[in-house]
Each structure stands twice: as structure tokens, then as C-alpha cells.
Amino acid sequence: MTRHGETPHALASPATLSEPGIAITGVWHRYGTRVALADVSLQVRRGEIFGLLGPNGGGKTTLFHLLATLMPLTEGQVELLGYDLRRSARAIRPHLGVVFQHPSLDRKLTVYENLRHHGHLYGMSGALLRERIQFVVQRVGLEDRSDDLVETLSGGLQRRLELAKAFLHGPSVLLLDEPSTGLDPGARLDFMAYLEHLRDQEGVSVLLTTHILEEA
């Protein structure tokens, strides 16, 4: 990892270390004359949790926007699950689960409605979608709030819903930008335990950012 000022930390399941997850080589990104990413290179294998630790403004969110196919890759190379990011963005998207720092919830809909519409974007419907919604709301502790409007939820509960959306379609790669923001200590521990489950049992590749040293 060559990004100045950021230190990677990784935990991995040995059985899946040889399989590809995320491979980033020589990525640069500029906003006009300002350099946001300078020659970033790193690898996240299948079944690995990889944390980017760095200060706000260090370029972590820019990298996530590139990986999530929300901005064009202008210099360098990225492969996700063996797909080239430039050529196969459409093929990559169904396999991604993403949580950004800023909310992406519809505050005028309920918890359940937000998840149902999100599932529709991934082609989910019927009994499968209902089962997945039930599973993720239980996983993040929102099973008794499914019918509540998002605008009535606390910031921490809204953050839990953001996480539920990312997990809903069973992605192979999770991109989590400061995912524990707003979570209380108990919810943070539960969340990290679930990430370890996804790593160990399902071989999910997880790339997350944080500016909290002890969390990394």
C-alpha cells in the first residue's frame, strides 16, 4: 500500500487467501490540480477484511467512489473478483455491497420499504426478498422497527439500516466507508462479529475505512 499517510491492517481466513477479491495497481485521481490519490496499490483477497486507516481528507472516500463505479478510473488498474473495472463495471455492480459516509435512505419510507426497493434494484422479489429482509433486520437489530418511518429513527438506527442494505443481496465484496459511525459500542461489536462471519463462512472480501486507530 503506497498511499501516503494510511496504514493497512488485514485479518484473513487462510483457506481463501489465494483467491482474488480486489486488486488495485497504480491508481491516481485528481480533482483539477489537487491530487486525491497518488499511486495507490493494494490487494484484498477473498475472505479477507482489509482496513484503511487514515485521517479525514486522506482520499479514502475517493477510492471508494472509484471502486463502486461511481466515478471513472482515469489512471491505474482495478480488478474486482477478476473483472476489469473499466471494461466490466456493469458485471461488477451486482456483486458489490456499499456503505458510504453519507446516508442513502429515503426518510419518508419505512425500514421495510427501503429494503424492499433496494432489493428490487438487484432483481430480488417474492419470498426470497422477504426472507432476506427478515434476516438482515434481525442481524442489525431492527426487527421491531420494520414498520417505522426512517425519519423517526435515531442516527445510529439509520446507520444500522444502511448496513442492512449493503448486506441484503449477499454481495461478494463489501465496501464500507467508516461503517461504525453512529453505532453504540454494543452495535459496533455485533457488526464486527458479523463481518468476521462473512469473512470466515462466506469468503466475502471486505474493504473498510476508519480514522479510529483502535477500530482498525
KOLMITOR-809130 format. One line per 4 residues: for each residue x, y, z of N, C-alpha, C, O. Coordinates in steps of 0.2 Angstrom, whole numbers, plus 5000, padded with zeros to 4 digits. Atoms other than C-alpha are relative to their C-alpha. Layout:
N
X Y Z X Y Z X Y Z X Y Z | ...;
# end
This chain:
216
5004 4994 5000 5000 5000 5000 5004 5006 5000 5008 5007 5005 | 4995 4994 5001 5009 5016 4994 4996 5007 5001 5000 5012 5000 | 5003 4994 4998 4996 5029 4999 5003 5003 5006 5003 5000 5011 | 4996 4996 4994 5005 5042 5010 4995 5001 5005 4989 5003 5004;
5004 4998 4994 4998 5043 5027 4995 4995 5002 4991 4996 5007 | 5005 5005 4998 4987 5027 5028 5004 4994 5000 5008 4992 4997 | 4997 5006 4998 4992 5011 5035 4994 4994 5000 4989 4995 5003 | 5005 5006 5001 4983 4994 5030 5001 4995 5006 5006 4994 5008;
5000 5006 4995 4978 4981 5043 4996 4995 4997 4990 4996 4994 | 5004 5005 5003 4972 4964 5037 4999 4994 5005 5004 4992 5008 | 5001 5006 4997 4964 4949 5045 4997 4995 4995 4993 4998 4991 | 5002 5004 5005 4961 4934 5034 4999 4993 5002 5002 4990 5007;
5001 5007 4999 4954 4916 5033 5005 4997 4995 5005 4998 4989 | 4995 5003 5004 4969 4906 5027 4998 4996 4994 5001 4995 4989 | 5002 5005 5006 4959 4894 5016 4998 5004 4994 4998 5001 4989 | 5002 4996 5006 4954 4908 5004 5005 5005 4998 5003 5009 4994;
4995 4995 5001 4970 4919 5004 5002 5000 4993 5004 5006 4990 | 4998 5001 5007 4974 4913 4986 4995 5003 4995 4997 5004 4989 | 5005 4998 5005 4958 4919 4978 4999 5007 4999 5000 5011 5004 | 5000 4993 5001 4956 4936 4970 4994 5003 5003 4988 5000 5003;
5005 4996 4998 4945 4949 4978 5000 5007 4997 4997 5008 4992 | 4999 4993 5003 4951 4967 4975 5007 5001 4999 5011 4999 5003 | 4993 4999 5002 4967 4971 4966 5000 5007 4997 4998 5008 4992 | 4999 4993 5002 4972 4989 4964 5007 5002 4999 5012 5000 5003;
4993 4999 5002 4988 4994 4955 5001 5007 4997 4998 5009 4992 | 4998 4993 5003 4995 5012 4952 4994 5005 4999 4994 5008 4994 | 5005 4996 5001 4979 5021 4954 5001 5008 5003 5004 5009 5008 | 5000 4993 4999 4979 5040 4953 4993 5003 4999 4990 5001 4995;
5006 4996 5002 4965 5053 4954 5001 5007 5002 5004 5008 5008 | 4999 4993 4999 4965 5071 4953 4993 5004 5000 4989 5003 4995 | 5005 4995 5001 4952 5085 4956 5003 5007 4998 5006 5010 5002 | 4996 4995 5002 4959 5098 4945 5007 4999 5001 5010 4994 4998;
4992 5001 4998 4977 5101 4951 5001 4997 5006 5007 4995 5008 | 4999 5003 4993 4974 5093 4968 5000 4993 4999 4995 4990 4996 | 4999 5008 5001 4980 5075 4969 4996 4997 5006 4998 4998 5012 | 5004 5003 4995 4967 5065 4979 5003 4993 5002 5003 4990 5008;
4997 5006 5000 4975 5048 4976 5007 5000 4996 5007 5002 4990 | 4993 5000 5003 4994 5045 4972 5003 4993 5000 5006 4991 5005 | 4996 5006 5001 5000 5029 4966 4997 4994 5005 5002 4991 5008 | 5003 5005 4995 4988 5018 4977 5000 4993 4997 4998 4991 4991;
4999 5007 5002 4992 4999 4976 4998 4996 5006 5001 4997 5011 | 5001 5004 4994 4984 4986 4987 4996 4994 4997 4993 4994 4992 | 5004 5006 5002 4976 4969 4986 4996 4997 5007 4998 4997 5012 | 5005 5003 4995 4961 4962 4996 4998 4993 4998 4994 4993 4993;
5002 5006 5003 4959 4943 4994 4993 4998 5002 4990 5001 5007 | 5007 5002 4997 4943 4933 4996 5001 4997 5007 5006 4994 5009 | 5000 5002 4993 4939 4930 5014 5005 5004 5004 5008 5002 5008 | 4996 4996 4996 4949 4945 5020 4997 5006 5002 4993 5009 4998;
5002 4994 4998 4945 4960 5030 5006 5005 5000 5011 5004 5003 | 4995 4995 5001 4956 4975 5025 4998 5007 5002 4993 5009 4999 | 5002 4994 4998 4956 4991 5034 5004 5006 4998 5011 5005 4998 | 4996 4994 5001 4962 5008 5028 4999 5005 5005 4994 5007 5007;
5000 4995 4995 4967 5019 5042 5003 5006 4998 5009 5006 4996 | 4997 4994 5002 4969 5037 5039 4996 5006 5002 4990 5005 5003 | 5004 4994 4997 4963 5055 5043 4995 5002 4995 4995 5000 4989 | 5005 4998 5005 4948 5063 5035 5004 5005 4995 5009 5008 4996;
4997 4996 5006 4953 5071 5018 5006 4996 4997 5009 4999 4993 | 4994 5004 5002 4966 5057 5015 4999 4996 4993 5003 4994 4991 | 5002 5004 5007 4957 5050 4999 4997 4994 5001 4996 4991 4995 | 5004 5007 5000 4948 5035 5006 4994 5000 4997 4992 4995 4993;
5007 4999 5004 4931 5041 5000 5001 5000 4993 4997 4997 4989 | 4999 5000 5007 4938 5045 4983 5001 4993 4997 4998 4991 4992 | 4998 5007 5002 4945 5027 4982 4993 4996 5000 4992 4992 4995 | 5006 5004 5000 4928 5020 4987 4995 5002 4994 4992 4998 4991;
5004 4998 5005 4919 5030 4974 5002 4997 4993 4998 4995 4989 | 4998 5004 5005 4930 5023 4961 4999 4993 5000 4996 4990 4994 | 5002 5007 4999 4928 5005 4967 4993 4999 4999 4991 4993 4996 | 5008 5001 5001 4909 5007 4967 4998 5002 4993 4992 5002 4992;
5002 4998 5007 4909 5013 4949 4997 5006 4999 4993 5007 4995 | 5003 4994 5000 4903 5030 4953 5004 5005 4997 5001 5011 4995 | 4996 4995 5003 4917 5039 4946 5005 4996 4995 5007 4990 4997 | 4996 5004 5004 4928 5034 4931 5007 4999 5002 5010 5004 5005;
4993 5001 4999 4945 5027 4933 5004 5003 4995 5004 5000 4989 | 4996 4997 5005 4957 5038 4924 5007 4998 5000 5010 4999 4994 | 4993 5002 5000 4974 5031 4929 5001 4994 5005 4999 4995 5010 | 4999 5006 4996 4979 5014 4935 4996 4994 4998 4992 4995 4993;
5004 5006 5002 4971 4997 4935 4996 4997 5007 5000 4997 5012 | 5004 5003 4994 4957 4989 4947 4997 4994 4997 4994 4994 4992 | 5004 5006 5002 4951 4972 4946 4996 4998 5006 4998 4998 5012 | 5004 5002 4994 4936 4966 4957 4997 4993 4998 4994 4992 4993;
5002 5007 5001 4933 4947 4958 5002 4998 4993 4998 4994 4989 | 4997 5002 5006 4943 4945 4942 4997 5005 4994 5000 5004 4988 | 5003 4995 5005 4933 4959 4932 5004 5006 5000 5006 5009 5005 | 4997 4993 5001 4942 4974 4925 4995 5005 5001 4990 5005 4998;
5005 4995 4998 4934 4989 4932 4998 5005 4994 4992 5007 4994 | 5002 4996 5006 4935 4999 4916 4995 4997 4995 4991 5000 4993 | 5003 5004 5005 4928 4986 4905 4993 4997 5002 4989 4995 4998 | 5005 5004 4998 4916 4977 4916 4996 5003 5006 4994 4999 5011;
5003 4997 4994 4908 4989 4928 4993 4997 5001 4991 4996 5007 | 5007 5002 5000 4890 4983 4924 5000 4993 5003 4996 4991 5007 | 4999 5007 4998 4896 4965 4928 5002 5000 5008 5000 4995 5011 | 4997 5000 4994 4904 4970 4944 4994 5002 5005 4994 5000 5011;
5005 4997 4995 4889 4980 4952 4996 4995 5004 4995 4996 5010 | 5004 5005 4996 4878 4965 4957 5004 4997 5006 5000 4995 5010 | 4996 5004 4995 4892 4958 4967 5003 5005 5006 5006 5003 5011 | 4998 4995 4995 4895 4974 4977 4995 5002 5005 4989 5003 5004;
5004 4997 4995 4888 4980 4994 5004 5006 5002 5010 5005 5004 | 4997 4994 4999 4892 4998 4998 4997 5004 5005 4991 5005 5005 | 5003 4995 4995 4890 5009 5013 5005 5006 5000 5011 5006 5001 | 4996 4994 5000 4896 5027 5011 4998 5004 5007 4994 5002 5011;
5001 4996 4994 4898 5040 5025 4993 5004 5000 4990 5004 5005 | 5006 4996 5000 4883 5050 5019 4994 4995 4999 4994 4991 4995 | 5006 5005 5000 4865 5042 5021 4997 5000 4993 4998 5004 4989 | 5003 5001 5007 4857 5035 5005 4993 4997 5001 4990 4993 4997;
5006 5003 4998 4840 5031 5014 4994 5005 4998 4995 5011 4997 | 5005 4995 5001 4823 5038 5009 4996 5000 5007 4993 4996 5009 | 5002 4998 4993 4817 5046 5025 4992 4999 5001 4990 4998 5006 | 5007 5000 5000 4799 5046 5020 4997 4993 4999 4991 4992 4999;
5002 5007 5001 4798 5027 5018 5002 4996 5007 5006 4999 5011 | 4999 5004 4994 4798 5013 5032 5007 4997 4999 5010 4997 4993 | 4994 5005 5000 4813 5002 5036 4999 4995 4995 5003 4994 4990 | 5001 5005 5005 4805 4988 5026 4999 5002 4993 5002 4999 4989;
5001 4997 5007 4800 4999 5011 5007 5001 4997 5008 5000 4991 | 4994 4998 5002 4818 5005 5010 5004 4994 4997 5007 4993 4992 | 4996 5006 5001 4825 4987 5010 4996 4997 4994 5000 4994 4989 | 5004 5003 5005 4811 4981 4998 5002 5003 4993 5004 5000 4988;
4998 4997 5006 4815 4994 4985 5007 4999 4998 5009 4999 4992 | 4993 5002 5001 4834 4991 4987 5001 4993 4997 5004 4992 4992 | 5000 5007 5002 4831 4973 4984 4998 5000 4992 5001 4996 4988 | 5003 5000 5007 4821 4977 4968 5006 5002 4995 5006 5000 4989;
4994 4997 5004 4837 4986 4961 5004 4994 4998 5008 4994 4993 | 4996 5006 5001 4846 4969 4962 4996 4994 4997 4999 4989 4998 | 5004 5005 5003 4832 4959 4954 4997 4995 5005 4995 4990 5003 | 5003 5004 4995 4826 4952 4970 4992 5001 5001 4990 5007 5000;
5007 4999 5000 4807 4949 4973 4997 4994 5004 5001 4989 5005 | 5004 5006 4998 4794 4937 4981 5003 4998 5007 5005 5002 5011 | 4999 5003 4994 4798 4925 4995 5008 5001 5002 5010 5002 5008 | 4993 4999 4999 4817 4927 4993 5002 5007 5003 5006 5007 5008;
4999 4994 4997 4817 4945 4996 4997 5001 5007 5000 5004 5011 | 5003 5000 4993 4805 4944 5011 5005 4996 5005 5006 4999 5010 | 4995 5004 4996 4817 4931 5018 5006 5004 5002 5009 5004 5007 | 4994 4997 4999 4832 4941 5016 4999 5007 5004 5003 5008 5008;
5002 4994 4996 4824 4957 5023 4999 4998 5007 5002 5001 5012 | 5001 5002 4994 4819 4947 5038 5007 4998 5003 5008 5000 5009 | 4993 5002 4997 4837 4940 5040 5004 5007 5002 5007 5007 5007 | 4995 4994 4999 4846 4957 5038 4997 5005 5006 5001 5008 5010;
5003 4995 4995 4834 4967 5050 5001 4996 5007 5003 5000 5012 | 4998 5004 4994 4837 4953 5063 5007 5001 5002 5009 5002 5007 | 4992 5000 4999 4856 4954 5060 5002 5007 5003 5007 5007 5007 | 4997 4993 4998 4857 4973 5063 4995 5003 5006 4996 5008 5008;
5004 4998 4994 4844 4973 5077 4994 5005 4999 4992 5009 5003 | 5006 4996 5002 4829 4982 5068 4994 4996 4999 4989 4999 4996 | 5006 5004 5001 4817 4968 5068 4993 5003 5003 4988 5002 5000 | 5006 4997 4997 4805 4978 5079 4999 5007 4997 4994 5010 5000;
5001 4993 5002 4807 4994 5069 4998 5000 4992 4999 5005 4989 | 5001 5001 5008 4802 4987 5051 4995 5005 4998 4996 5007 4992 | 5005 4996 5002 4787 4997 5050 5000 5008 5002 4996 5012 5000 | 4999 4993 4998 4794 5013 5057 5003 5004 4994 5007 5002 4990;
4998 4996 5005 4797 5028 5045 5008 5002 5002 5009 5002 5008 | 4993 4999 4999 4816 5031 5043 5001 5007 5004 5006 5007 5008 | 4999 4994 4997 4814 5049 5048 4999 5000 5008 5000 5005 5011 | 5001 5000 4992 4808 5044 5066 5006 4996 5003 5006 4996 5009;
4995 5004 4997 4824 5033 5068 5006 5005 5003 5007 5010 4999 | 4994 4997 4998 4839 5039 5078 5006 5000 4994 5005 4995 4990 | 4994 5001 5005 4856 5042 5068 5003 4993 5000 5005 4990 4995 | 4997 5006 4999 4863 5026 5075 4995 4994 4997 4998 4990 4993;
5005 5005 5003 4847 5016 5069 5000 5000 4993 5000 4996 4989 | 5000 4999 5007 4848 5024 5052 5006 4997 4997 5006 4994 4992 | 4994 5003 5002 4866 5018 5051 4999 4993 5000 5002 4989 4995 | 5001 5008 5000 4861 5000 5055 4996 4999 4994 4997 4993 4991;
5004 5002 5006 4848 5001 5041 5005 5001 4993 5004 4997 4989 | 4995 5000 5005 4862 5007 5029 5004 4994 4999 5005 4991 4994 | 4996 5006 5000 4872 4992 5034 4996 4994 4997 4998 4990 4994 | 5004 5005 5003 4857 4981 5031 4999 5000 4993 4999 4994 4989;
5001 5000 5007 4855 4987 5014 5006 4997 4996 5006 4994 4991 | 4994 5003 5003 4873 4983 5010 5000 4992 5000 5003 4989 4995 | 5000 5007 4999 4871 4965 5016 4994 4997 4996 4995 4991 4995 | 5006 5003 5002 4854 4962 5008 5000 4995 4994 4998 4990 4995;
5000 5005 5006 4858 4954 4991 5006 4995 5001 5007 4992 4996 | 4994 5005 4999 4873 4944 4998 5006 5001 4996 5008 4997 4992 | 4995 4998 5004 4887 4953 4990 5006 4996 5001 5007 4993 5007 | 4994 5004 4999 4904 4945 4987 5006 5005 5002 5011 5003 5005;
4996 4994 4998 4913 4962 4990 4996 5005 5004 4991 5008 5001 | 5003 4995 4996 4909 4974 5004 5005 5006 5000 5011 5005 5002 | 4996 4994 4999 4915 4992 5003 4996 5005 5005 4991 5007 5004 | 5003 4997 4994 4912 5001 5020 5004 5006 5002 5009 5005 5004;
4997 4994 4998 4916 5019 5022 4998 5002 5007 4993 5005 5008 | 5001 4998 4993 4918 5022 5041 4993 4997 5002 4989 5001 5004 | 5007 5003 4998 4903 5010 5044 4998 5000 5007 4992 5000 5008 | 5002 5000 4993 4903 5011 5063 4998 5007 5002 4996 5007 5008;
5002 4994 4998 4899 5029 5063 4993 5000 5002 4989 4998 4999 | 5007 5000 4997 4884 5032 5074 4998 4994 5004 4993 4994 5007 | 5002 5006 4997 4884 5015 5081 5002 5000 5008 5008 5002 5009 | 4998 5000 4993 4884 5012 5100 5005 4994 5001 5006 4990 4996;
4995 5006 5000 4898 5000 5107 4997 4993 4999 5001 4989 4996 | 5003 5007 5001 4886 4985 5108 4999 4999 4992 5001 4993 4990 | 5001 5000 5007 4881 4988 5090 5006 4999 4996 5006 4995 4991 | 4993 5001 5004 4899 4990 5084 5003 4993 5001 5005 4990 4996;
4997 5006 4999 4904 4974 5092 4996 4995 4996 4999 4990 4993 | 5004 5004 5004 4889 4965 5084 5002 5000 4993 5002 4995 4989 | 4999 4999 5007 4893 4972 5067 5007 4997 4998 5007 4994 4993 | 4993 5003 5001 4912 4967 5068 4999 4993 5000 5003 4989 4996;
5000 5007 5000 4907 4950 5073 4996 4997 4994 4998 4992 4991 | 5004 5002 5006 4895 4949 5058 5005 5000 4994 5005 4996 4989 | 4995 5000 5006 4910 4954 5046 5004 4994 5001 5006 4992 4996 | 4996 5006 5000 4920 4940 5053 4997 4994 4998 5000 4990 4995;
5004 5006 5002 4906 4928 5050 5000 5000 4992 5001 4995 4989 | 5000 5000 5007 4905 4934 5032 5007 4998 4997 5007 4995 4992 | 4993 5001 5002 4924 4933 5030 5001 4992 5001 5003 4989 4996 | 4999 5007 4998 4925 4915 5038 4996 4995 4997 4998 4990 4994;
5005 5005 5002 4909 4907 5032 4998 5001 4993 4996 4996 4990 | 5003 4999 5007 4905 4915 5015 5006 5003 4996 5005 5004 4990 | 4994 4998 5004 4923 4921 5009 4999 5007 4997 5001 5008 4992 | 5001 4993 5003 4917 4939 5007 5006 5004 5001 5010 5004 5006;
4994 4995 5000 4931 4952 5003 4997 5007 5003 4992 5009 5001 | 5002 4994 4996 4929 4967 5015 5005 5005 5000 5011 5004 5002 | 4996 4994 5000 4937 4984 5012 4997 5005 5004 4991 5008 5002 | 5003 4994 4996 4933 4997 5025 5005 5005 5002 5011 5004 5003;
4996 4994 4998 4939 5014 5030 4998 5002 5008 4993 5001 5010 | 5001 4998 4993 4941 5021 5048 5005 5005 5001 5011 5005 4998 | 4995 4996 4998 4950 5035 5056 5001 4999 5008 5005 5003 5011 | 4999 5002 4993 4949 5027 5073 5005 4994 5001 5004 4989 4998;
4995 5004 5000 4965 5018 5077 4998 4993 5003 5000 4988 5001 | 5002 5006 4996 4958 5005 5090 4995 4996 4996 4995 4990 4996 | 5005 5004 5005 4944 5000 5077 5004 4997 4995 5003 4991 4993 | 4996 5004 5005 4957 4996 5064 5004 4995 5003 5008 4991 5000;
# end
